[in-house]
């Protein structure tokens, strides 16, 4: 499972990748850079009290010092998205961010068993996509000679030669060279997901062959690549810890209901639910129907779904309408429940994106018959006041 965020190390990395790179920006660009990364506004170039110049380094440093620990992950993600980083820097930043994300623990022995059983022939048919996956997760541009070996000595070049062209490296050698056996669990897990991804392997039978091979080795340690949806018509897989309670991904979340929903199962085989009178009572029942990933259901996931659903481009308007919609679903007599929801969203209003979404009036069970008909076999507590889907 994921660990706690190391705020000190994360702050040091942001310092290294932003503050110490002050030579790359001009004075006049520093306020815009801080805004883009979600950092506090920097002090002006000229101190209004002393009339002395603040250096670019000082302005960026003071901005970072004013940043609360809770907002460090948001800034770090923005750094990953917008700043030029080496693969080594990127990985160090990702590994710290991923520490706070639940993941399946895959011991070295299982990793070696996977490598020994892995046949990458299917992947070689899509060599560009395969190399893109490796480049996105591993350090391939460090030749270990301080840059004197030339581009032909990089790991990327070695893989192109020995794995793609001549194929005299097997998967075990490739995994060893990449660092798979010593990588953090979160990175290795993402590598497995990437090898099963339609982006890397746009061939469903080949995807399923790889997943079957991997799951045979993962099952004994309480993990598996689980099909969680589709992407461009191909199955999409995520690595899950099957020995954890409630490890199955929610396929849809019915919440914020202002009435009892009129539900039927439209496909028994797929477990697809349908709200029959949704068109007549628009938004009386909300159904979050996207895949819930390893990081759980965060506020930014819920916001993106809401904005897409209603074509709302203004983030402030979307936030206001979604919060209002969730609040009106709470029964008028449930003042304690209403206070809890208001308090949660008020406490974290300035730092909501990565917080777990607090969903009101969530349906847990469904029975088309009444309690009177079921009697002692009736399901109770069919819905709950609030639900959070946390990492893992």
C-alpha positions in Angstrom: 0.0 0.0 0.0 1.1 3.6 -0.5 2.9 5.5 2.2 2.6 9.1 3.6 3.8 12.0 1.5 7.3 13.1 2.4 6.7 16.9 2.4 10.3 17.8 3.2 11.7 15.8 0.2 8.9 16.9 -2.1 9.6 20.6 -1.2 13.4 20.0 -1.8 12.6 18.6 -5.2 10.4 21.5 -6.2 13.1 23.8 -5.0 15.7 22.0 -7.2 13.4 21.9 -10.3 12.0 25.4 -10.1 13.8 27.7 -7.7 17.3 26.7 -8.6 16.5 27.0 -12.2 15.8 30.7 -11.9 18.2 31.4 -14.8 15.7 29.9 -17.2 13.1 32.6 -16.6 13.0 36.4 -16.8 11.9 38.6 -13.9 8.7 39.6 -15.7 7.8 36.0 -16.3 8.1 34.9 -12.6 4.5 35.9 -11.5 3.0 34.0 -14.5 5.2 30.9 -13.7 4.1 30.9 -10.1 0.4 31.1 -11.1 0.8 28.3 -13.6 2.4 26.0 -11.0 -0.1 27.0 -8.2 2.6 28.7 -6.1 1.8 31.8 -4.1 2.4 35.2 -5.7 6.1 36.1 -5.5 7.3 39.4 -4.0 7.9 42.3 -6.4 11.2 42.8 -8.2 11.8 45.9 -6.1 11.0 45.8 -2.4 8.6 48.8 -1.8 10.0 49.4 1.7 13.7 49.2 1.2 13.8 50.0 -2.5 16.3 47.2 -3.0 16.2 44.6 -5.8 15.0 41.1 -5.1 16.9 38.6 -7.2 15.0 36.0 -9.3 16.2 33.3 -7.0 14.9 35.2 -3.9 11.5 35.8 -5.5 11.0 32.1 -6.3 12.4 31.0 -3.0 10.0 33.2 -1.0 7.1 32.0 -3.1 7.9 28.3 -2.4 8.5 29.1 1.4 4.9 30.5 1.5 3.5 27.3 0.0 1.6 25.1 2.6 2.7 21.4 2.7 -0.9 20.4 1.7 -0.5 22.1 -1.6 2.9 20.6 -2.5 1.5 17.6 -4.5 -0.6 20.0 -6.7 2.5 22.1 -7.4 4.6 19.0 -8.0 2.1 17.7 -10.6 2.2 21.1 -12.3 6.0 20.9 -12.4 5.8 17.5 -14.1 3.3 18.8 -16.6 4.9 22.2 -17.4 8.6 22.3 -16.6 11.5 20.7 -18.6 12.8 17.8 -16.6 15.3 15.1 -17.2 14.0 11.5 -16.9 15.8 11.1 -13.6 14.3 14.2 -12.1 10.8 13.2 -13.4 11.1 9.8 -11.8 12.3 11.2 -8.4 9.3 13.5 -8.4 6.8 10.8 -9.5 8.1 8.3 -6.9 7.5 10.8 -4.1 4.0 11.7 -5.4 3.1 8.0 -5.8 4.1 7.2 -2.3 0.7 8.6 -1.2 -1.1 6.3 -3.6 -2.3 2.8 -2.7 -0.7 0.1 -4.8 -0.3 -3.7 -5.0 3.0 -4.9 -3.4 4.9 -7.1 -5.8 8.0 -8.8 -4.2 11.2 -9.3 -6.2 10.6 -13.0 -6.6 7.3 -12.4 -8.3 8.8 -9.7 -10.5 11.5 -12.2 -11.6 8.9 -14.9 -12.3 7.0 -12.4 -14.4 10.1 -11.5 -16.3 11.0 -15.2 -16.9 7.5 -16.0 -18.2 7.1 -12.8 -20.2 7.2 -13.0 -24.0 7.3 -9.6 -25.6 6.9 -10.7 -29.3 3.4 -9.2 -29.5 4.8 -5.8 -28.2 7.5 -5.8 -30.8 4.9 -5.4 -33.5 4.2 -1.9 -32.0 7.8 -1.0 -31.3 7.2 2.8 -31.3 4.5 2.5 -28.7 6.6 0.0 -26.7 9.5 2.4 -26.6 7.1 5.3 -25.7 6.0 3.2 -22.6 9.6 2.6 -21.6 10.6 6.2 -22.0 7.6 7.4 -19.9 8.6 5.3 -16.9 12.3 4.6 -17.0 15.6 6.5 -17.3 16.8 5.6 -20.8 19.0 8.5 -21.7 21.8 8.1 -19.1 24.7 6.2 -20.6 26.6 5.9 -17.3 29.7 7.6 -18.7 29.0 11.2 -17.8 27.7 11.9 -21.3 30.9 10.8 -23.1 29.5 7.7 -24.6 27.4 9.4 -27.1 23.8 8.7 -28.1 24.7 5.2 -29.3 25.6 4.2 -25.7 22.3 5.2 -24.0 20.0 2.5 -22.7 17.4 3.6 -25.3 19.9 2.7 -28.0 20.8 -0.5 -26.4 17.2 -1.6 -26.1 16.5 -0.6 -29.7 19.5 -2.8 -30.7 19.2 -5.8 -28.4 15.5 -6.0 -27.8 13.8 -4.6 -30.9 16.3 -5.3 -33.7 18.4 -8.3 -32.8 16.3 -9.7 -29.9 19.2 -11.2 -28.1 18.0 -9.8 -24.8 15.1 -11.7 -23.2 12.6 -10.0 -20.9 14.7 -10.9 -17.8 17.7 -9.0 -19.2 15.4 -6.1 -20.2 13.8 -5.9 -16.8 17.2 -6.0 -15.1 18.5 -3.1 -17.3 15.4 -1.0 -16.7 15.7 -1.4 -12.9 12.4 -3.3 -12.6 13.6 -5.5 -9.8 14.5 -2.6 -7.5 11.9 0.0 -8.6 9.2 1.1 -6.1 6.0 -0.9 -6.2 4.0 1.9 -7.7 6.3 2.3 -10.7 6.5 -1.4 -11.4 2.8 -1.7 -11.1 2.3 1.1 -13.7 4.8 -0.7 -15.9 2.6 -3.9 -15.8 -0.5 -1.8 -16.5 1.3 -0.1 -19.4 2.3 -3.5 -21.0 -1.4 -4.5 -20.9 -2.6 -1.1 -22.1 -4.2 -0.6 -25.6 -2.0 2.4 -26.1 1.1 0.1 -26.0 -0.6 -3.1 -27.4 -3.6 -2.3 -29.6 -4.5 -6.0 -30.1 -7.1 -7.5 -27.7 -6.1 -11.1 -28.0 -2.5 -10.1 -27.4 -3.6 -8.0 -24.4 -5.5 -10.9 -22.9 -2.5 -13.3 -23.4 -0.3 -10.9 -21.5 -2.8 -10.4 -18.7 -3.4 -14.2 -18.3 0.3 -14.8 -18.1 0.8 -12.0 -15.5 -2.3 -12.9 -13.4 -1.0 -16.5 -13.1 2.0 -15.1 -11.3 0.3 -12.3 -9.4 -2.6 -14.3 -8.0 -0.6 -16.1 -5.3 0.5 -12.7 -3.8 -3.0 -11.3 -3.8 -2.9 -9.1 -6.9 -4.2 -9.1 -10.4 -4.6 -7.1 -13.6 -8.4 -6.4 -13.5 -10.4 -5.3 -16.5 -12.0 -2.0 -15.5 -13.4 -0.6 -18.7 -12.4 0.1 -22.3 -10.4 2.6 -24.2 -11.0 3.2 -28.0 -12.8 -0.2 -28.1 -10.0 -2.1 -26.4 -10.1 -3.5 -22.8 -8.4 -1.4 -20.1 -6.7 -3.1 -17.2 -5.5 -1.9 -13.8 -3.4 -3.6 -11.2 -5.4 -4.2 -8.0 -4.7 -5.9 -4.6 -7.3 -8.7 -4.5 -6.5 -9.5 -0.8 -7.8 -6.1 0.3 -11.5 -5.7 1.4 -13.6 -4.1 -1.3 -10.8 -4.3 -3.9 -13.2 -4.5 -6.8 -13.6 -1.2 -8.7 -16.9 0.5 -8.4 -18.5 0.4 -11.9 -20.9 3.2 -11.1 -21.9 5.3 -8.1 -25.5 6.3 -7.6 -25.5 9.4 -5.3 -27.1 12.7 -4.4 -30.6 11.2 -4.9 -33.6 13.5 -4.2 -36.0 10.5 -4.6 -35.9 6.7 -4.8 -34.4 5.9 -8.2 -36.3 3.8 -10.6 -33.6 1.3 -11.4 -33.4 -1.8 -13.6 -30.5 -4.0 -14.7 -30.2 -3.5 -18.4 -27.5 -6.1 -18.8 -27.3 -8.9 -16.3 -24.0 -10.2 -17.7 -22.3 -6.8 -17.5 -24.1 -5.6 -14.3 -25.3 -2.4 -16.1 -27.8 -0.3 -14.3 -30.3 2.0 -16.0 -32.2 4.9 -14.4 -35.6 4.6 -16.2 -37.2 8.0 -15.4 -34.0 10.0 -15.6 -35.2 12.0 -18.6 -38.3 13.1 -16.7 -36.5 14.0 -13.6 -33.2 15.3 -14.9 -30.4 15.2 -12.2 -32.7 13.9 -9.5 -30.3 11.0 -9.4 -26.6 11.4 -10.2 -24.7 8.4 -11.5 -20.9 8.7 -11.6 -20.1 6.2 -14.4 -16.4 6.6 -14.9 -13.7 4.1 -13.8 -12.4 4.8 -10.3 -8.7 4.3 -10.4 -6.0 3.6 -7.8 -6.2 7.1 -6.4 -9.8 6.8 -5.5 -12.5 9.3 -6.5 -11.0 12.8 -6.0 -12.8 16.1 -6.2 -11.1 16.9 -9.5 -12.3 13.7 -11.0 -15.9 14.5 -9.9 -15.5 18.1 -11.1 -14.3 16.9 -14.5 -17.2 14.5 -14.8 -19.7 17.2 -13.8 -18.3 19.8 -16.2 -18.3 17.3 -19.1 -21.8 16.2 -18.3 -23.2 19.7 -18.3 -20.8 21.4 -20.7 -19.7 23.9 -18.1 -16.5 25.5 -19.0 -16.2 27.9 -16.1 -14.6 26.1 -13.1 -16.1 28.4 -10.5 -19.6 27.9 -11.9 -19.1 24.2 -12.0 -18.0 24.0 -8.4 -20.8 26.2 -7.2 -23.5 24.2 -9.1 -22.1 20.8 -8.1 -21.9 21.7 -4.4 -25.5 23.1 -4.5 -26.7 20.0 -6.2 -25.2 17.7 -3.6 -26.4 19.8 -0.7 -30.1 19.8 -1.8 -30.0 16.0 -1.9 -29.5 15.9 1.9 -32.9 15.6 3.7 -34.1 18.8 5.3 -34.4 17.2 8.7 -30.8 15.8 8.6 -29.1 19.0 10.0 -26.1 17.0 11.3 -25.5 15.5 7.9 -25.8 18.8 6.2 -23.4 20.5 8.6 -20.8 17.7 8.1 -20.9 18.2 4.3 -20.8 22.0 4.5 -17.9 21.8 7.0 -15.8 19.4 4.8 -16.1 21.5 1.7 -15.5 24.7 3.6 -12.4 23.4 5.3 -10.8 22.3 2.1 -12.2 24.9 -0.3 -8.8 26.2 -1.3 -7.2 22.8 -1.6 -9.9 20.5 -3.0 -8.5 19.0 -6.2 -6.7 16.0 -4.6 -9.1 15.5 -1.7 -11.4 12.6 -1.8 -14.9 13.7 -3.0 -17.4 13.5 -0.1 -20.6 12.0 -1.8 -24.0 12.4 -0.1 -26.9 10.0 -0.2 -25.1 7.1 -1.9 -27.1 3.9 -2.7 -25.3 0.7 -1.5 -28.0 -2.0 -2.1 -31.0 -2.4 -4.3 -34.1 -4.6 -4.0 -37.1 -4.2 -6.2 -39.3 -5.7 -3.4 -40.4 -3.8 -0.3 -39.3 -4.5 3.3 -42.8 -5.8 4.0 -42.4 -8.3 1.2 -38.9 -9.4 2.2 -39.6 -9.3 5.9 -36.6 -10.7 7.9 -34.6 -11.2 4.7 -34.9 -7.5 3.8 -31.7 -5.4 3.2 -31.3 -2.6 5.6 -29.2 0.5 5.3 -29.6 0.5 1.6 -28.1 3.9 1.3 -25.6 5.9 3.4 -25.3 9.5 4.4 -21.8 10.0 2.9 -19.3 7.9 1.0 -15.6 8.5 0.2 -13.7 6.2 -2.3 -10.2 6.4 -1.0 -6.9 5.4 -2.6 -6.8 1.6 -3.2 
